[in-house]
Amino acid sequence: MVAKKKKAKSKRKPNPEFMKPMEISEELAVIVGSRPLPRTQVVKKLWEYIKKHKLQDTKNRRNINADESLKAVFGGKKTVSMFEMTKLVNKHLG
């Protein structure tokens, strides 16, 4: 039997597009601040805000119940899923 050589797993490299600082809309700036941030940091700060203000739905944890600041970001929607949230937040990054 011939022993197969194992390939060394290369560490996953983050996509540079996700790390690039992006301009933030006025509506989103109320929550995450106005200076340019990478998309990853925007999402992180958004979750910090959601948890701090207890906006995650207690029955269905995948949903976020928007307060007035988040409604502006979510296009006026009162409740969005966490998957929909990402899509709506992308509209506020440029």
PyMOL Python script that loads the backbone (N, CA, C, O; Angstrom):
from pymol import cmd

cmd.read_pdbstr("""\
ATOM      1  N   MET A   1       0.818  -1.183   0.000  1.00  0.00           N
ATOM      2  CA  MET A   1       0.000   0.000   0.000  1.00  0.00           C
ATOM      3  C   MET A   1       0.864   1.249   0.000  1.00  0.00           C
ATOM      4  O   MET A   1       1.890   1.321   0.676  1.00  0.00           O
ATOM      5  N   VAL A   2       0.430   2.216  -0.764  1.00  0.00           N
ATOM      6  CA  VAL A   2       1.148   3.475  -0.835  1.00  0.00           C
ATOM      7  C   VAL A   2       0.463   4.471   0.092  1.00  0.00           C
ATOM      8  O   VAL A   2      -0.745   4.689   0.003  1.00  0.00           O
ATOM      9  N   ALA A   3       1.238   5.066   0.970  1.00  0.00           N
ATOM     10  CA  ALA A   3       0.674   6.053   1.895  1.00  0.00           C
ATOM     11  C   ALA A   3       0.448   7.363   1.146  1.00  0.00           C
ATOM     12  O   ALA A   3       1.324   7.864   0.441  1.00  0.00           O
ATOM     13  N   LYS A   4      -0.762   7.898   1.326  1.00  0.00           N
ATOM     14  CA  LYS A   4      -1.075   9.183   0.675  1.00  0.00           C
ATOM     15  C   LYS A   4      -0.571  10.314   1.556  1.00  0.00           C
ATOM     16  O   LYS A   4      -0.673  10.278   2.782  1.00  0.00           O
ATOM     17  N   LYS A   5      -0.030  11.307   0.891  1.00  0.00           N
ATOM     18  CA  LYS A   5       0.422  12.486   1.629  1.00  0.00           C
ATOM     19  C   LYS A   5      -0.789  13.346   1.953  1.00  0.00           C
ATOM     20  O   LYS A   5      -1.642  13.598   1.101  1.00  0.00           O
ATOM     21  N   LYS A   6      -0.846  13.788   3.192  1.00  0.00           N
ATOM     22  CA  LYS A   6      -1.940  14.676   3.588  1.00  0.00           C
ATOM     23  C   LYS A   6      -1.547  16.103   3.253  1.00  0.00           C
ATOM     24  O   LYS A   6      -0.434  16.551   3.528  1.00  0.00           O
ATOM     25  N   LYS A   7      -2.502  16.802   2.648  1.00  0.00           N
ATOM     26  CA  LYS A   7      -2.268  18.220   2.366  1.00  0.00           C
ATOM     27  C   LYS A   7      -2.463  19.012   3.647  1.00  0.00           C
ATOM     28  O   LYS A   7      -3.411  18.784   4.399  1.00  0.00           O
ATOM     29  N   ALA A   8      -1.571  19.925   3.877  1.00  0.00           N
ATOM     30  CA  ALA A   8      -1.716  20.795   5.040  1.00  0.00           C
ATOM     31  C   ALA A   8      -2.880  21.741   4.769  1.00  0.00           C
ATOM     32  O   ALA A   8      -2.926  22.411   3.738  1.00  0.00           O
ATOM     33  N   LYS A   9      -3.814  21.785   5.709  1.00  0.00           N
ATOM     34  CA  LYS A   9      -4.960  22.670   5.527  1.00  0.00           C
ATOM     35  C   LYS A   9      -4.502  24.106   5.655  1.00  0.00           C
ATOM     36  O   LYS A   9      -3.856  24.486   6.631  1.00  0.00           O
ATOM     37  N   SER A  10      -4.845  24.892   4.660  1.00  0.00           N
ATOM     38  CA  SER A  10      -4.485  26.305   4.744  1.00  0.00           C
ATOM     39  C   SER A  10      -5.579  27.022   5.527  1.00  0.00           C
ATOM     40  O   SER A  10      -6.765  26.721   5.393  1.00  0.00           O
ATOM     41  N   LYS A  11      -5.153  27.966   6.338  1.00  0.00           N
ATOM     42  CA  LYS A  11      -6.099  28.720   7.139  1.00  0.00           C
ATOM     43  C   LYS A  11      -6.948  29.575   6.208  1.00  0.00           C
ATOM     44  O   LYS A  11      -6.440  30.178   5.263  1.00  0.00           O
ATOM     45  N   ARG A  12      -8.236  29.619   6.487  1.00  0.00           N
ATOM     46  CA  ARG A  12      -9.162  30.366   5.638  1.00  0.00           C
ATOM     47  C   ARG A  12      -8.849  31.852   5.726  1.00  0.00           C
ATOM     48  O   ARG A  12      -8.770  32.414   6.819  1.00  0.00           O
ATOM     49  N   LYS A  13      -8.672  32.481   4.582  1.00  0.00           N
ATOM     50  CA  LYS A  13      -8.351  33.898   4.544  1.00  0.00           C
ATOM     51  C   LYS A  13      -9.642  34.698   4.399  1.00  0.00           C
ATOM     52  O   LYS A  13     -10.485  34.357   3.569  1.00  0.00           O
ATOM     53  N   PRO A  14      -9.813  35.767   5.203  1.00  0.00           N
ATOM     54  CA  PRO A  14     -11.022  36.576   5.073  1.00  0.00           C
ATOM     55  C   PRO A  14     -11.036  37.315   3.736  1.00  0.00           C
ATOM     56  O   PRO A  14      -9.999  37.746   3.233  1.00  0.00           O
ATOM     57  N   ASN A  15     -12.214  37.448   3.188  1.00  0.00           N
ATOM     58  CA  ASN A  15     -12.385  38.158   1.937  1.00  0.00           C
ATOM     59  C   ASN A  15     -12.067  39.638   2.163  1.00  0.00           C
ATOM     60  O   ASN A  15     -12.689  40.268   3.018  1.00  0.00           O
ATOM     61  N   PRO A  16     -11.117  40.207   1.421  1.00  0.00           N
ATOM     62  CA  PRO A  16     -10.742  41.611   1.644  1.00  0.00           C
ATOM     63  C   PRO A  16     -11.902  42.586   1.441  1.00  0.00           C
ATOM     64  O   PRO A  16     -11.889  43.682   2.001  1.00  0.00           O
ATOM     65  N   GLU A  17     -12.903  42.201   0.647  1.00  0.00           N
ATOM     66  CA  GLU A  17     -14.064  43.070   0.435  1.00  0.00           C
ATOM     67  C   GLU A  17     -14.838  43.277   1.741  1.00  0.00           C
ATOM     68  O   GLU A  17     -15.387  44.354   1.969  1.00  0.00           O
ATOM     69  N   PHE A  18     -14.883  42.264   2.588  1.00  0.00           N
ATOM     70  CA  PHE A  18     -15.595  42.382   3.852  1.00  0.00           C
ATOM     71  C   PHE A  18     -14.832  43.245   4.843  1.00  0.00           C
ATOM     72  O   PHE A  18     -15.422  43.789   5.776  1.00  0.00           O
ATOM     73  N   MET A  19     -13.532  43.374   4.650  1.00  0.00           N
ATOM     74  CA  MET A  19     -12.698  44.109   5.587  1.00  0.00           C
ATOM     75  C   MET A  19     -12.520  45.584   5.193  1.00  0.00           C
ATOM     76  O   MET A  19     -11.964  46.375   5.955  1.00  0.00           O
ATOM     77  N   LYS A  20     -12.996  45.938   4.004  1.00  0.00           N
ATOM     78  CA  LYS A  20     -12.824  47.300   3.506  1.00  0.00           C
ATOM     79  C   LYS A  20     -13.802  48.249   4.222  1.00  0.00           C
ATOM     80  O   LYS A  20     -15.005  47.989   4.238  1.00  0.00           O
ATOM     81  N   PRO A  21     -13.297  49.349   4.815  1.00  0.00           N
ATOM     82  CA  PRO A  21     -14.208  50.306   5.467  1.00  0.00           C
ATOM     83  C   PRO A  21     -15.195  50.887   4.462  1.00  0.00           C
ATOM     84  O   PRO A  21     -14.828  51.228   3.337  1.00  0.00           O
ATOM     85  N   MET A  22     -16.460  50.994   4.886  1.00  0.00           N
ATOM     86  CA  MET A  22     -17.510  51.482   3.998  1.00  0.00           C
ATOM     87  C   MET A  22     -18.173  52.700   4.609  1.00  0.00           C
ATOM     88  O   MET A  22     -18.218  52.854   5.829  1.00  0.00           O
ATOM     89  N   GLU A  23     -18.687  53.565   3.744  1.00  0.00           N
ATOM     90  CA  GLU A  23     -19.430  54.738   4.197  1.00  0.00           C
ATOM     91  C   GLU A  23     -20.768  54.275   4.761  1.00  0.00           C
ATOM     92  O   GLU A  23     -21.361  53.319   4.262  1.00  0.00           O
ATOM     93  N   ILE A  24     -21.239  54.953   5.800  1.00  0.00           N
ATOM     94  CA  ILE A  24     -22.454  54.554   6.499  1.00  0.00           C
ATOM     95  C   ILE A  24     -23.515  55.639   6.341  1.00  0.00           C
ATOM     96  O   ILE A  24     -23.223  56.827   6.478  1.00  0.00           O
ATOM     97  N   SER A  25     -24.753  55.221   6.050  1.00  0.00           N
ATOM     98  CA  SER A  25     -25.846  56.175   5.872  1.00  0.00           C
ATOM     99  C   SER A  25     -26.168  56.865   7.201  1.00  0.00           C
ATOM    100  O   SER A  25     -25.762  56.401   8.266  1.00  0.00           O
ATOM    101  N   GLU A  26     -26.902  57.976   7.124  1.00  0.00           N
ATOM    102  CA  GLU A  26     -27.276  58.724   8.331  1.00  0.00           C
ATOM    103  C   GLU A  26     -28.123  57.873   9.269  1.00  0.00           C
ATOM    104  O   GLU A  26     -27.948  57.924  10.487  1.00  0.00           O
ATOM    105  N   GLU A  27     -29.052  57.079   8.697  1.00  0.00           N
ATOM    106  CA  GLU A  27     -29.940  56.246   9.507  1.00  0.00           C
ATOM    107  C   GLU A  27     -29.148  55.206  10.304  1.00  0.00           C
ATOM    108  O   GLU A  27     -29.408  54.988  11.487  1.00  0.00           O
ATOM    109  N   LEU A  28     -28.189  54.575   9.647  1.00  0.00           N
ATOM    110  CA  LEU A  28     -27.380  53.546  10.300  1.00  0.00           C
ATOM    111  C   LEU A  28     -26.365  54.165  11.260  1.00  0.00           C
ATOM    112  O   LEU A  28     -26.000  53.546  12.259  1.00  0.00           O
ATOM    113  N   ALA A  29     -25.911  55.377  10.963  1.00  0.00           N
ATOM    114  CA  ALA A  29     -24.921  56.065  11.804  1.00  0.00           C
ATOM    115  C   ALA A  29     -25.463  56.309  13.215  1.00  0.00           C
ATOM    116  O   ALA A  29     -24.689  56.374  14.171  1.00  0.00           O
ATOM    117  N   VAL A  30     -26.778  56.444  13.351  1.00  0.00           N
ATOM    118  CA  VAL A  30     -27.386  56.640  14.672  1.00  0.00           C
ATOM    119  C   VAL A  30     -27.066  55.449  15.578  1.00  0.00           C
ATOM    120  O   VAL A  30     -26.939  55.606  16.792  1.00  0.00           O
ATOM    121  N   ILE A  31     -26.935  54.266  14.988  1.00  0.00           N
ATOM    122  CA  ILE A  31     -26.712  53.037  15.750  1.00  0.00           C
ATOM    123  C   ILE A  31     -25.235  52.677  15.862  1.00  0.00           C
ATOM    124  O   ILE A  31     -24.765  52.346  16.951  1.00  0.00           O
ATOM    125  N   VAL A  32     -24.491  52.736  14.748  1.00  0.00           N
ATOM    126  CA  VAL A  32     -23.106  52.239  14.744  1.00  0.00           C
ATOM    127  C   VAL A  32     -22.046  53.332  14.711  1.00  0.00           C
ATOM    128  O   VAL A  32     -20.856  53.026  14.785  1.00  0.00           O
ATOM    129  N   GLY A  33     -22.439  54.582  14.602  1.00  0.00           N
ATOM    130  CA  GLY A  33     -21.469  55.668  14.512  1.00  0.00           C
ATOM    131  C   GLY A  33     -21.278  56.082  13.063  1.00  0.00           C
ATOM    132  O   GLY A  33     -21.643  55.340  12.151  1.00  0.00           O
ATOM    133  N   SER A  34     -20.714  57.253  12.845  1.00  0.00           N
ATOM    134  CA  SER A  34     -20.667  57.811  11.488  1.00  0.00           C
ATOM    135  C   SER A  34     -19.372  57.554  10.728  1.00  0.00           C
ATOM    136  O   SER A  34     -19.314  57.779   9.519  1.00  0.00           O
ATOM    137  N   ARG A  35     -18.327  57.085  11.420  1.00  0.00           N
ATOM    138  CA  ARG A  35     -17.074  56.874  10.673  1.00  0.00           C
ATOM    139  C   ARG A  35     -17.131  55.571   9.878  1.00  0.00           C
ATOM    140  O   ARG A  35     -17.809  54.625  10.279  1.00  0.00           O
ATOM    141  N   PRO A  36     -16.416  55.522   8.747  1.00  0.00           N
ATOM    142  CA  PRO A  36     -16.429  54.317   7.908  1.00  0.00           C
ATOM    143  C   PRO A  36     -15.951  53.082   8.675  1.00  0.00           C
ATOM    144  O   PRO A  36     -14.957  53.128   9.400  1.00  0.00           O
ATOM    145  N   LEU A  37     -16.680  51.980   8.500  1.00  0.00           N
ATOM    146  CA  LEU A  37     -16.358  50.719   9.169  1.00  0.00           C
ATOM    147  C   LEU A  37     -16.447  49.576   8.175  1.00  0.00           C
ATOM    148  O   LEU A  37     -17.198  49.664   7.203  1.00  0.00           O
ATOM    149  N   PRO A  38     -15.689  48.496   8.400  1.00  0.00           N
ATOM    150  CA  PRO A  38     -15.857  47.300   7.576  1.00  0.00           C
ATOM    151  C   PRO A  38     -17.235  46.686   7.858  1.00  0.00           C
ATOM    152  O   PRO A  38     -17.780  46.842   8.951  1.00  0.00           O
ATOM    153  N   ARG A  39     -17.775  46.004   6.883  1.00  0.00           N
ATOM    154  CA  ARG A  39     -19.096  45.370   7.004  1.00  0.00           C
ATOM    155  C   ARG A  39     -19.178  44.476   8.253  1.00  0.00           C
ATOM    156  O   ARG A  39     -20.205  44.443   8.931  1.00  0.00           O
ATOM    157  N   THR A  40     -18.097  43.759   8.547  1.00  0.00           N
ATOM    158  CA  THR A  40     -18.095  42.857   9.702  1.00  0.00           C
ATOM    159  C   THR A  40     -18.309  43.629  11.001  1.00  0.00           C
ATOM    160  O   THR A  40     -19.038  43.174  11.882  1.00  0.00           O
ATOM    161  N   GLN A  41     -17.676  44.794  11.121  1.00  0.00           N
ATOM    162  CA  GLN A  41     -17.819  45.609  12.333  1.00  0.00           C
ATOM    163  C   GLN A  41     -19.205  46.228  12.429  1.00  0.00           C
ATOM    164  O   GLN A  41     -19.740  46.390  13.526  1.00  0.00           O
ATOM    165  N   VAL A  42     -19.789  46.576  11.286  1.00  0.00           N
ATOM    166  CA  VAL A  42     -21.143  47.136  11.273  1.00  0.00           C
ATOM    167  C   VAL A  42     -22.121  46.107  11.850  1.00  0.00           C
ATOM    168  O   VAL A  42     -22.950  46.436  12.698  1.00  0.00           O
ATOM    169  N   VAL A  43     -22.014  44.867  11.383  1.00  0.00           N
ATOM    170  CA  VAL A  43     -22.903  43.801  11.858  1.00  0.00           C
ATOM    171  C   VAL A  43     -22.667  43.543  13.348  1.00  0.00           C
ATOM    172  O   VAL A  43     -23.619  43.335  14.100  1.00  0.00           O
ATOM    173  N   LYS A  44     -21.414  43.556  13.771  1.00  0.00           N
ATOM    174  CA  LYS A  44     -21.088  43.337  15.180  1.00  0.00           C
ATOM    175  C   LYS A  44     -21.716  44.425  16.057  1.00  0.00           C
ATOM    176  O   LYS A  44     -22.330  44.125  17.081  1.00  0.00           O
ATOM    177  N   LYS A  45     -21.561  45.688  15.650  1.00  0.00           N
ATOM    178  CA  LYS A  45     -22.118  46.798  16.426  1.00  0.00           C
ATOM    179  C   LYS A  45     -23.645  46.766  16.416  1.00  0.00           C
ATOM    180  O   LYS A  45     -24.284  47.125  17.405  1.00  0.00           O
ATOM    181  N   LEU A  46     -24.217  46.342  15.316  1.00  0.00           N
ATOM    182  CA  LEU A  46     -25.670  46.214  15.214  1.00  0.00           C
ATOM    183  C   LEU A  46     -26.184  45.193  16.226  1.00  0.00           C
ATOM    184  O   LEU A  46     -27.181  45.435  16.905  1.00  0.00           O
ATOM    185  N   TRP A  47     -25.499  44.047  16.325  1.00  0.00           N
ATOM    186  CA  TRP A  47     -25.901  43.016  17.286  1.00  0.00           C
ATOM    187  C   TRP A  47     -25.712  43.499  18.719  1.00  0.00           C
ATOM    188  O   TRP A  47     -26.514  43.168  19.592  1.00  0.00           O
ATOM    189  N   GLU A  48     -24.667  44.272  18.968  1.00  0.00           N
ATOM    190  CA  GLU A  48     -24.471  44.830  20.309  1.00  0.00           C
ATOM    191  C   GLU A  48     -25.662  45.714  20.676  1.00  0.00           C
ATOM    192  O   GLU A  48     -26.169  45.653  21.796  1.00  0.00           O
ATOM    193  N   TYR A  49     -26.099  46.528  19.730  1.00  0.00           N
ATOM    194  CA  TYR A  49     -27.244  47.426  19.933  1.00  0.00           C
ATOM    195  C   TYR A  49     -28.517  46.616  20.192  1.00  0.00           C
ATOM    196  O   TYR A  49     -29.282  46.923  21.105  1.00  0.00           O
ATOM    197  N   ILE A  50     -28.733  45.576  19.377  1.00  0.00           N
ATOM    198  CA  ILE A  50     -29.934  44.739  19.506  1.00  0.00           C
ATOM    199  C   ILE A  50     -29.970  44.072  20.875  1.00  0.00           C
ATOM    200  O   ILE A  50     -31.016  44.039  21.524  1.00  0.00           O
ATOM    201  N   LYS A  51     -28.829  43.540  21.316  1.00  0.00           N
ATOM    202  CA  LYS A  51     -28.791  42.855  22.617  1.00  0.00           C
ATOM    203  C   LYS A  51     -28.914  43.848  23.778  1.00  0.00           C
ATOM    204  O   LYS A  51     -29.591  43.563  24.767  1.00  0.00           O
ATOM    205  N   LYS A  52     -28.274  44.993  23.664  1.00  0.00           N
ATOM    206  CA  LYS A  52     -28.316  46.007  24.718  1.00  0.00           C
ATOM    207  C   LYS A  52     -29.748  46.493  24.952  1.00  0.00           C
ATOM    208  O   LYS A  52     -30.159  46.710  26.092  1.00  0.00           O
ATOM    209  N   HIS A  53     -30.507  46.662  23.855  1.00  0.00           N
ATOM    210  CA  HIS A  53     -31.877  47.174  23.950  1.00  0.00           C
ATOM    211  C   HIS A  53     -32.926  46.052  23.969  1.00  0.00           C
ATOM    212  O   HIS A  53     -34.126  46.321  23.898  1.00  0.00           O
ATOM    213  N   LYS A  54     -32.465  44.785  24.066  1.00  0.00           N
ATOM    214  CA  LYS A  54     -33.343  43.611  24.135  1.00  0.00           C
ATOM    215  C   LYS A  54     -34.375  43.604  22.995  1.00  0.00           C
ATOM    216  O   LYS A  54     -35.578  43.495  23.232  1.00  0.00           O
ATOM    217  N   LEU A  55     -33.886  43.721  21.771  1.00  0.00           N
ATOM    218  CA  LEU A  55     -34.766  43.784  20.601  1.00  0.00           C
ATOM    219  C   LEU A  55     -34.931  42.441  19.900  1.00  0.00           C
ATOM    220  O   LEU A  55     -35.697  42.338  18.942  1.00  0.00           O
ATOM    221  N   GLN A  56     -34.227  41.415  20.360  1.00  0.00           N
ATOM    222  CA  GLN A  56     -34.377  40.096  19.763  1.00  0.00           C
ATOM    223  C   GLN A  56     -35.682  39.495  20.298  1.00  0.00           C
ATOM    224  O   GLN A  56     -35.926  39.516  21.504  1.00  0.00           O
ATOM    225  N   ASP A  57     -36.518  38.961  19.401  1.00  0.00           N
ATOM    226  CA  ASP A  57     -37.804  38.403  19.783  1.00  0.00           C
ATOM    227  C   ASP A  57     -37.607  37.247  20.776  1.00  0.00           C
ATOM    228  O   ASP A  57     -36.754  36.385  20.564  1.00  0.00           O
ATOM    229  N   THR A  58     -38.389  37.233  21.846  1.00  0.00           N
ATOM    230  CA  THR A  58     -38.212  36.207  22.876  1.00  0.00           C
ATOM    231  C   THR A  58     -38.723  34.837  22.427  1.00  0.00           C
ATOM    232  O   THR A  58     -38.171  33.813  22.830  1.00  0.00           O
ATOM    233  N   LYS A  59     -39.766  34.806  21.603  1.00  0.00           N
ATOM    234  CA  LYS A  59     -40.313  33.519  21.148  1.00  0.00           C
ATOM    235  C   LYS A  59     -39.566  32.978  19.940  1.00  0.00           C
ATOM    236  O   LYS A  59     -39.191  31.806  19.912  1.00  0.00           O
ATOM    237  N   ASN A  60     -39.349  33.822  18.945  1.00  0.00           N
ATOM    238  CA  ASN A  60     -38.623  33.414  17.741  1.00  0.00           C
ATOM    239  C   ASN A  60     -37.322  34.204  17.698  1.00  0.00           C
ATOM    240  O   ASN A  60     -37.301  35.334  17.211  1.00  0.00           O
ATOM    241  N   ARG A  61     -36.246  33.627  18.197  1.00  0.00           N
ATOM    242  CA  ARG A  61     -34.970  34.332  18.359  1.00  0.00           C
ATOM    243  C   ARG A  61     -34.344  34.769  17.039  1.00  0.00           C
ATOM    244  O   ARG A  61     -33.384  35.541  17.034  1.00  0.00           O
ATOM    245  N   ARG A  62     -34.880  34.281  15.914  1.00  0.00           N
ATOM    246  CA  ARG A  62     -34.346  34.705  14.611  1.00  0.00           C
ATOM    247  C   ARG A  62     -34.893  36.057  14.186  1.00  0.00           C
ATOM    248  O   ARG A  62     -34.419  36.637  13.209  1.00  0.00           O
ATOM    249  N   ASN A  63     -35.878  36.560  14.901  1.00  0.00           N
ATOM    250  CA  ASN A  63     -36.484  37.842  14.536  1.00  0.00           C
ATOM    251  C   ASN A  63     -35.987  38.972  15.422  1.00  0.00           C
ATOM    252  O   ASN A  63     -35.673  38.781  16.597  1.00  0.00           O
ATOM    253  N   ILE A  64     -35.926  40.153  14.824  1.00  0.00           N
ATOM    254  CA  ILE A  64     -35.532  41.353  15.544  1.00  0.00           C
ATOM    255  C   ILE A  64     -36.722  42.302  15.519  1.00  0.00           C
ATOM    256  O   ILE A  64     -37.265  42.597  14.454  1.00  0.00           O
ATOM    257  N   ASN A  65     -37.123  42.777  16.684  1.00  0.00           N
ATOM    258  CA  ASN A  65     -38.210  43.749  16.799  1.00  0.00           C
ATOM    259  C   ASN A  65     -37.569  45.136  16.814  1.00  0.00           C
ATOM    260  O   ASN A  65     -36.838  45.482  17.742  1.00  0.00           O
ATOM    261  N   ALA A  66     -37.847  45.913  15.792  1.00  0.00           N
ATOM    262  CA  ALA A  66     -37.168  47.200  15.621  1.00  0.00           C
ATOM    263  C   ALA A  66     -37.730  48.278  16.540  1.00  0.00           C
ATOM    264  O   ALA A  66     -38.940  48.375  16.746  1.00  0.00           O
ATOM    265  N   ASP A  67     -36.812  49.095  17.094  1.00  0.00           N
ATOM    266  CA  ASP A  67     -37.224  50.315  17.771  1.00  0.00           C
ATOM    267  C   ASP A  67     -37.213  51.412  16.699  1.00  0.00           C
ATOM    268  O   ASP A  67     -37.019  51.114  15.520  1.00  0.00           O
ATOM    269  N   GLU A  68     -37.416  52.655  17.085  1.00  0.00           N
ATOM    270  CA  GLU A  68     -37.508  53.736  16.088  1.00  0.00           C
ATOM    271  C   GLU A  68     -36.230  53.872  15.255  1.00  0.00           C
ATOM    272  O   GLU A  68     -36.299  54.090  14.046  1.00  0.00           O
ATOM    273  N   SER A  69     -35.065  53.745  15.898  1.00  0.00           N
ATOM    274  CA  SER A  69     -33.796  53.879  15.177  1.00  0.00           C
ATOM    275  C   SER A  69     -33.625  52.763  14.148  1.00  0.00           C
ATOM    276  O   SER A  69     -33.189  53.012  13.023  1.00  0.00           O
ATOM    277  N   LEU A  70     -33.970  51.534  14.536  1.00  0.00           N
ATOM    278  CA  LEU A  70     -33.821  50.402  13.617  1.00  0.00           C
ATOM    279  C   LEU A  70     -34.865  50.418  12.511  1.00  0.00           C
ATOM    280  O   LEU A  70     -34.599  49.959  11.400  1.00  0.00           O
ATOM    281  N   LYS A  71     -36.066  50.949  12.807  1.00  0.00           N
ATOM    282  CA  LYS A  71     -37.103  51.028  11.767  1.00  0.00           C
ATOM    283  C   LYS A  71     -36.593  51.831  10.577  1.00  0.00           C
ATOM    284  O   LYS A  71     -36.881  51.492   9.429  1.00  0.00           O
ATOM    285  N   ALA A  72     -35.840  52.891  10.845  1.00  0.00           N
ATOM    286  CA  ALA A  72     -35.284  53.722   9.768  1.00  0.00           C
ATOM    287  C   ALA A  72     -34.326  52.905   8.904  1.00  0.00           C
ATOM    288  O   ALA A  72     -34.285  53.076   7.686  1.00  0.00           O
ATOM    289  N   VAL A  73     -33.563  52.024   9.532  1.00  0.00           N
ATOM    290  CA  VAL A  73     -32.608  51.174   8.812  1.00  0.00           C
ATOM    291  C   VAL A  73     -33.352  50.060   8.066  1.00  0.00           C
ATOM    292  O   VAL A  73     -32.974  49.694   6.953  1.00  0.00           O
ATOM    293  N   PHE A  74     -34.412  49.525   8.687  1.00  0.00           N
ATOM    294  CA  PHE A  74     -35.152  48.408   8.115  1.00  0.00           C
ATOM    295  C   PHE A  74     -36.249  48.835   7.148  1.00  0.00           C
ATOM    296  O   PHE A  74     -37.111  48.028   6.800  1.00  0.00           O
ATOM    297  N   GLY A  75     -36.229  50.081   6.712  1.00  0.00           N
ATOM    298  CA  GLY A  75     -37.221  50.541   5.738  1.00  0.00           C
ATOM    299  C   GLY A  75     -38.628  50.596   6.317  1.00  0.00           C
ATOM    300  O   GLY A  75     -39.597  50.349   5.599  1.00  0.00           O
ATOM    301  N   GLY A  76     -38.756  50.916   7.598  1.00  0.00           N
ATOM    302  CA  GLY A  76     -40.056  51.059   8.235  1.00  0.00           C
ATOM    303  C   GLY A  76     -40.654  49.768   8.774  1.00  0.00           C
ATOM    304  O   GLY A  76     -41.727  49.794   9.377  1.00  0.00           O
ATOM    305  N   LYS A  77     -39.981  48.641   8.570  1.00  0.00           N
ATOM    306  CA  LYS A  77     -40.511  47.356   9.048  1.00  0.00           C
ATOM    307  C   LYS A  77     -40.347  47.245  10.560  1.00  0.00           C
ATOM    308  O   LYS A  77     -39.315  47.627  11.112  1.00  0.00           O
ATOM    309  N   LYS A  78     -41.378  46.718  11.223  1.00  0.00           N
ATOM    310  CA  LYS A  78     -41.355  46.574  12.675  1.00  0.00           C
ATOM    311  C   LYS A  78     -40.586  45.319  13.105  1.00  0.00           C
ATOM    312  O   LYS A  78     -39.912  45.327  14.134  1.00  0.00           O
ATOM    313  N   THR A  79     -40.688  44.245  12.319  1.00  0.00           N
ATOM    314  CA  THR A  79     -40.000  42.989  12.637  1.00  0.00           C
ATOM    315  C   THR A  79     -39.322  42.443  11.383  1.00  0.00           C
ATOM    316  O   THR A  79     -39.934  42.387  10.316  1.00  0.00           O
ATOM    317  N   VAL A  80     -38.060  42.040  11.515  1.00  0.00           N
ATOM    318  CA  VAL A  80     -37.350  41.411  10.394  1.00  0.00           C
ATOM    319  C   VAL A  80     -36.582  40.202  10.919  1.00  0.00           C
ATOM    320  O   VAL A  80     -36.225  40.139  12.096  1.00  0.00           O
ATOM    321  N   SER A  81     -36.334  39.245  10.027  1.00  0.00           N
ATOM    322  CA  SER A  81     -35.514  38.096  10.417  1.00  0.00           C
ATOM    323  C   SER A  81     -34.054  38.526  10.352  1.00  0.00           C
ATOM    324  O   SER A  81     -33.722  39.511   9.693  1.00  0.00           O
ATOM    325  N   MET A  82     -33.182  37.786  11.036  1.00  0.00           N
ATOM    326  CA  MET A  82     -31.757  38.166  11.029  1.00  0.00           C
ATOM    327  C   MET A  82     -31.157  38.056   9.623  1.00  0.00           C
ATOM    328  O   MET A  82     -30.182  38.737   9.307  1.00  0.00           O
ATOM    329  N   PHE A  83     -31.741  37.199   8.785  1.00  0.00           N
ATOM    330  CA  PHE A  83     -31.239  37.056   7.419  1.00  0.00           C
ATOM    331  C   PHE A  83     -31.668  38.254   6.569  1.00  0.00           C
ATOM    332  O   PHE A  83     -30.900  38.756   5.748  1.00  0.00           O
ATOM    333  N   GLU A  84     -32.885  38.693   6.777  1.00  0.00           N
ATOM    334  CA  GLU A  84     -33.397  39.866   6.062  1.00  0.00           C
ATOM    335  C   GLU A  84     -32.657  41.123   6.527  1.00  0.00           C
ATOM    336  O   GLU A  84     -32.427  42.046   5.746  1.00  0.00           O
ATOM    337  N   MET A  85     -32.293  41.143   7.798  1.00  0.00           N
ATOM    338  CA  MET A  85     -31.595  42.291   8.374  1.00  0.00           C
ATOM    339  C   MET A  85     -30.309  42.591   7.598  1.00  0.00           C
ATOM    340  O   MET A  85     -30.028  43.749   7.289  1.00  0.00           O
ATOM    341  N   THR A  86     -29.542  41.571   7.288  1.00  0.00           N
ATOM    342  CA  THR A  86     -28.274  41.754   6.581  1.00  0.00           C
ATOM    343  C   THR A  86     -28.509  42.411   5.232  1.00  0.00           C
ATOM    344  O   THR A  86     -27.770  43.311   4.834  1.00  0.00           O
ATOM    345  N   LYS A  87     -29.538  41.960   4.532  1.00  0.00           N
ATOM    346  CA  LYS A  87     -29.860  42.509   3.220  1.00  0.00           C
ATOM    347  C   LYS A  87     -30.274  43.980   3.339  1.00  0.00           C
ATOM    348  O   LYS A  87     -29.872  44.809   2.522  1.00  0.00           O
ATOM    349  N   LEU A  88     -31.069  44.297   4.349  1.00  0.00           N
ATOM    350  CA  LEU A  88     -31.521  45.676   4.535  1.00  0.00           C
ATOM    351  C   LEU A  88     -30.383  46.594   4.967  1.00  0.00           C
ATOM    352  O   LEU A  88     -30.341  47.755   4.562  1.00  0.00           O
ATOM    353  N   VAL A  89     -29.470  46.094   5.775  1.00  0.00           N
ATOM    354  CA  VAL A  89     -28.330  46.903   6.242  1.00  0.00           C
ATOM    355  C   VAL A  89     -27.386  47.204   5.082  1.00  0.00           C
ATOM    356  O   VAL A  89     -26.799  48.285   5.034  1.00  0.00           O
ATOM    357  N   ASN A  90     -27.231  46.272   4.149  1.00  0.00           N
ATOM    358  CA  ASN A  90     -26.345  46.479   2.994  1.00  0.00           C
ATOM    359  C   ASN A  90     -26.739  47.709   2.184  1.00  0.00           C
ATOM    360  O   ASN A  90     -25.883  48.338   1.561  1.00  0.00           O
ATOM    361  N   LYS A  91     -28.024  48.058   2.186  1.00  0.00           N
ATOM    362  CA  LYS A  91     -28.498  49.247   1.454  1.00  0.00           C
ATOM    363  C   LYS A  91     -27.971  50.534   2.083  1.00  0.00           C
ATOM    364  O   LYS A  91     -27.958  51.585   1.441  1.00  0.00           O
ATOM    365  N   HIS A  92     -27.541  50.447   3.328  1.00  0.00           N
ATOM    366  CA  HIS A  92     -27.053  51.634   4.051  1.00  0.00           C
ATOM    367  C   HIS A  92     -25.531  51.748   4.051  1.00  0.00           C
ATOM    368  O   HIS A  92     -24.964  52.636   4.688  1.00  0.00           O
ATOM    369  N   LEU A  93     -24.879  50.841   3.330  1.00  0.00           N
ATOM    370  CA  LEU A  93     -23.418  50.866   3.225  1.00  0.00           C
ATOM    371  C   LEU A  93     -23.023  51.241   1.813  1.00  0.00           C
ATOM    372  O   LEU A  93     -23.582  50.721   0.847  1.00  0.00           O
ATOM    373  N   GLY A  94     -22.065  52.139   1.688  1.00  0.00           N
ATOM    374  CA  GLY A  94     -21.690  52.542   0.332  1.00  0.00           C
ATOM    375  C   GLY A  94     -20.235  52.661   0.098  1.00  0.00           C
ATOM    376  O   GLY A  94     -19.812  52.994  -1.009  1.00  0.00           O
TER     377      GLY A  94
END
""", "prot")
cmd.dss("prot")
cmd.show_as("cartoon", "prot")
cmd.util.cbc("prot")
cmd.orient("prot")
